[in-house]
Amino acid sequence: MQPGRVLRLLVSDLYLNDAIGNFVLSLADEVPARKIPITVYAERYMEGINLDGQYDDFFREVRPDDIVLYQLSNGDPGFERLMRLPCWRKIVFYHNMTPGHFFRPFSSEIADLLDEGRTSLKLLGLLGSNDAVFANSAYSLSEVLPYLDASVFRAHMPPFTERILKRIQLDEEQEVCAGAGHPYLLTVGRLVPHKNLEGGLALYDRLRQYIPELEYVIMGAGFWPYEKKIKIKAAEYSKKGAHIRFAGQTDNAEASRLFSGAYALLCPSLHEGFCVPIVEAMSRGIPILAFDQPAMWETLGGQGILVSEQASQEQVSLWTEKLSNDRSRHSLVCGQRSRLENLLQCVRTSALWSLMSGEPL
């Protein structure tokens, strides 16, 4: 890094136990070891997080010779000002944005904000030949490519650092099939419309026809209009003998316990940019069932089990056989671990590290 140049990391919202928050904070921890001076700014943040300031502080302190790394994940009134800011290099990391139509039946205000955020992607056209755009997946990157000048560097990288992956990886001596004795499906994520919990409930109901003792645990904070709908639906299944538990928002210890004991992870989401719970399940040796959504299937890299609530009974029977048979279950877990190593290698070799340090494109 050139003397006097500073890497300024900017994010609109910064919270602990959040995928983007964890990514930002791990970058802030790792970058100094690479001898890169860094300051971190967030407009909204959780109490207790140590920052260098909010947006006003950033715009006052940033200098034309600095490098700015911005996390783009929602509509942000400061985004246009940032895109027009003169600085030596801008790096935008795009985490994807949920399309508004998922929320429109529940909140037109939220839906409008989401759609406005996606409209703002055209501002990426202001980036120049010394700038770069990263995305959390090839799927997410494809959304922004139409707005980028040909001279702008572009790449995709899993939204992890080696520090995060090491923290959640299993000890090599831990039993591979950690969840075999605890028959519950686990779904992790906020209770919001695009997470498709109604699809998860429907698929769980079909799986338990073959594994009667199977339960379903849903872990994550709720968005009340949608949460109410899902809990009403869950009560209907419960009347037919289903065992469904809403764990809500948990601390790290409880989340780890639920992951480690899961029979399988079920990811029913209809829209993702990258699926962090998939990586966590890979690291803990938990088989993964995922709906056919491009970013989730990309995260899995061909491993795990691709599912659909419209599947035939024969397909559902086959899935349960793969989960129940020790040999096929072991094969699933081993394939997922191989994919995790590939993701880790992508993180290690990403151009993001060199571009943050000021190396030329």
Secondary structure, 3 states (H helix, E strand, C coil): CCCCCCEEEEEEEECCCCHHHHHHHHHHHHHHHHCCCEEEEEEEECCCCCCCECHHHHHHHCCCCCEEEEEECCCCCCHHHHHCCCCCEEEEEECCCCCHHHCCCCCHHHHHHHHHHHHHHHHHHHCCCCCEEEECCHHHHHHHHHHCCCCCEEEECCCCCHHHHHHHCCCCCCCCCCCCCCCEEEEECCECHHHCHHHHHHHHHHHCCCCCCCEEEEECCECHHHHHHHHHHHHHHHCCCCCEEEEECCCHHHHHHHHHHCCEEEECCCCCCCCHHHHHHHHHCCCEEEECCHHHHHHHCCCCEEECCCCCHHHHHHHHHHHHCHHHHHHHHHHHHHHHHHHHHHHHCCCHHHHHCCCCC
